[in-house]
Amino acid sequence: MPQERFPIPGTFLHIKPNTTGTDPLLRRAFSIFDYNEATGVVDILYKVLGRGTEVLSRVRPGETLDVLGPLGNGFDLPLTIDRLVLVAGGVGIPPVYLLAKSHLRQGFDGGKITYLCGLTTATEKPMADRVEKLPINLQFATDDGSIGFKGFVSELLRARLDDGSLGINPVICACGPDGMLKSVQAIARAYGKKCYLSLESIMPCGVGTCLGCVVKRDGEEKYARVCREGPVFEATEVEL
Amino acid sequence: MTTPNLKVIIGGVEFKNPILTASGTFGYGEEFDEYIDLSRLGGIVTKSITRYERKGHPPPRTAETASGMLNAIGLANVGVDAYVRDKLPFLRNLGTRIVVNVAGFDTDEYLYVIDKLNGHDEIDMIELNISCPNIKGDGMEFSSNPQIAYDIVRRVKEVCGFPLMPKLSPNVADIKPIAKACEEAGADALALINTLYGMAIDPVNWKIKLTNITGGLSGPAIKPVAVAAVWKAASVVKIPIVGIGGIMDYRDVIEFLLAGATAVQFGTANFVQPDCTIRAIDDLTDYLGSRNIEDVNDLIGKAKKT
């Protein structure tokens, strides 16, 4: 039963942080981090940044949350690709972690998956505990060099493309802060590599109605809804 | 316990219940088809349409505030031709009333859009958005001045093949003369309120949260403003009023009806809870039944002074 319920990596849950009341009013979007097929439990990963996540962090085990989802279009990658290169920045870890896990369980060779994980400093490393358990090639980049490569994870990506360790036809999938995604997008373009970005946006409705979460379509005077057409876009589709 | 009557009549159109969805919060209806049974709604008010397609403002377009949200979407819509061609077919035979919200930047645009909609019998009513900026009037809203409101409603009424319901702005000193002017110009009903002007700034990085600088405030934060506007308007007009502003559940519906509204529209609540309207219809039915109130119309304007 749970087998076919495995979520599509990159899809998200729209969660109401508070169980009662109207402040905060709106739901918050979280990428699905993990799914346990035996128990049916879904995990999310978040950092307390604003009022919504602060209220959510006070929810205790046993309380009921109002969850809408899974929503959006996730990663749609065939198993025939040569190499999967996952680039995550901070709380951007979840969707590409789930993508690695999804590919592995479908028989994709873990030796062909490289996960570049960008953190501010070593103390954030517990966020990547689950990634470390996957049989894939995991490399860290930290701003202060406390573990792994010293510098931005996008620079680590550039270094690995330069040293040829990612092969000729890697497919890059990235999730993280806007600045990081912009850099990854530019690098993928410069190196002519296929690249997908999982975008974050303020999403009042999450179902395509409010038109609040739009991103500009590259080269067009048009907008796409992050919640409906995304949150995963091919890097050439959007202007960040 | 008998089943109470929920039917209301607005502008000669019978709605199966007084619960509608507000323009701009329910897309063109189809977006919610997978979440709720649309046929149970009293009516659907579709997103503002204009003469031409509009892409809308650059993001960020929304910001959450205390019990509310700001939006500056910028009237993004497909334009009237694509609306008639691509959106109206879905709305046909849904089993609910279809109200089309029409926006414009000058009188000609309203008349053009209405002309394109005339004759399409899927449409039950026009909601005239006269609470958006009027370029010709120094950026004022049509509904900010009684004479301007009268003129536009009068002109549109002359050509409109459907009952006409102007939607009024709360950004005025006194809504009564505006409501009265619309009635005198031939409006069949009034919808109020649209959003309040608002703005939010991030104290950490000093950035204004919306690219458009200001936006429209909606959500529970504006409900008392809306209730007062309905109460005031109801004191000067005889035509039905459709109340809008921060309605989240059946208790809010009752509040608006008691203030003088004949029906209501759920707006921002649709973003929070896609089935909020259906829950409210069920809860309203239970409320009336438990109090042995046979007809929802018996609530209209019955607020008591303390």
Chai-1 contact restraints between the chains, C-beta under 6 A:
chainA,res_idxA,chainB,res_idxB,connection_type,confidence,min_distance_angstrom,max_distance_angstrom,comment,restraint_id
A,T22,B,S67,contact,1.0,0.0,6.0,A-B,restraint_1
A,T22,B,P220,contact,1.0,0.0,6.0,A-B,restraint_2
A,D23,B,A66,contact,1.0,0.0,6.0,A-B,restraint_3
A,D23,B,S67,contact,1.0,0.0,6.0,A-B,restraint_4
A,L25,B,S67,contact,1.0,0.0,6.0,A-B,restraint_5
A,L25,B,G219,contact,1.0,0.0,6.0,A-B,restraint_6
A,L26,B,E64,contact,1.0,0.0,6.0,A-B,restraint_7
A,I202,B,T62,contact,1.0,0.0,6.0,A-B,restraint_8
A,P204,B,T62,contact,1.0,0.0,6.0,A-B,restraint_9
A,P204,B,F271,contact,1.0,0.0,6.0,A-B,restraint_10
A,C205,B,F271,contact,1.0,0.0,6.0,A-B,restraint_11
A,G208,B,E31,contact,1.0,0.0,6.0,A-B,restraint_12
A,T209,B,G27,contact,1.0,0.0,6.0,A-B,restraint_13
A,T209,B,E31,contact,1.0,0.0,6.0,A-B,restraint_14
A,C210,B,F271,contact,1.0,0.0,6.0,A-B,restraint_15
A,L211,B,I73,contact,1.0,0.0,6.0,A-B,restraint_16
A,L211,B,A76,contact,1.0,0.0,6.0,A-B,restraint_17
A,G212,B,R61,contact,1.0,0.0,6.0,A-B,restraint_18
A,G212,B,T62,contact,1.0,0.0,6.0,A-B,restraint_19
A,V214,B,P59,contact,1.0,0.0,6.0,A-B,restraint_20
A,E221,B,K55,contact,1.0,0.0,6.0,A-B,restraint_21
A,Y223,B,K55,contact,1.0,0.0,6.0,A-B,restraint_22
